[in-house]
Amino acid sequence: MSRHPLTGDWYPAINKPAAVVHWLNQVKVDAEYILILDADMIMRGPITPLEFNAARCRPVSTPYDYLIGCDNELAKIHTSHPNSCDKVRGVIIMHINNLRRFALLWLHKTEEVRVNVGHCSRNITGDIYEAGWISEMYGYAFGAAEVFKIFTGYRNMPIFFTSMDKNAVYNMQL
């Protein structure tokens, strides 16, 4: 990864929305729904859109309660629908047509949050590093607030996620 042309920084997490945009532009997708996971997540069983009530214009994702910026001025700065901002990301189940409409906005919102370094403090973002490390998560949440208005978070997806720092495995079923 090289320096980002807009932000001028090195931010590996920008690869997630950028890769989705690239994939959508380069590949003929014949799937109706797309499942997106983080690189440190492992599926423990089937995940079907119907099981989690995903539908066209109603994607689902898992909650990330520490995204406190959905409840404060950060949401008011980055979305015209701050009351629609849900603290979600992680596992994503989205209809392909919605993903096509949403992916570029996800990338742009991530860049927008990343550039806004004046709002990186832990009390505004919940980011323990206070360095904008979770900007991509906010880009997702703020973009979803713009496009979908209401997002549904599920706590019981059959997913493990690992922490490379602790070499441990955590169960997403909270």
Beta strands, then each sheet from edge to edge (+ up, - down):
strand 1: 33-36
strand 2: 41-43
strand 3: 60-63
strand 4: 88-95
strand 5: 152-153
strand 6: 159-163
strand 7: 168-171
sheet 1: 1+ 4- 3+ 5+
sheet 2: 2+ 6- 7+
end
